[in-house]
Amino acid sequence: MQKLLYFHGFRSGPQSVKAQQLRAHLARQGRAGDLWCEQLPPGPLDAIALIESVLQPALDAGTEVALAGSSLGGFYALHLAEKYGLRAALINPAVVAPLSLGDYVGEHTHM
């Protein structure tokens, strides 16, 4: 069995264009059930904890897991790939997230 965990970007979610395209691609291959893509909490520690609550049981069950992430999700995917020795696809990753996204944390007004 295989599982792909996709992590959305900063201020994004599982209904983003990238997530929908990935979901549709896997569905065309008859593999829609192989994708895990959920709303991640805004805090990095909470996001990693949620991901690991799905990742660890899959690994314990012998499931082949791959990771993918966009923007901040790419940062998470890279971190977890290195921690667990997994493959990861990074889409426009925020590899230095604390530096590149720091100005966007908090409430903002968008006209």
PyMOL commands that set and color helices and strands:
alter all, ss='L'
color gray80, all
select helices_A, chain A and resi 17-28+32-34+44-60+72-84+97-100+102-104
alter helices_A, ss='H'
color red, helices_A
select strands_A, chain A and resi 2-7+35-36+64-70+87-91
alter strands_A, ss='S'
color yellow, strands_A
deselect
rebuild
show_as cartoon
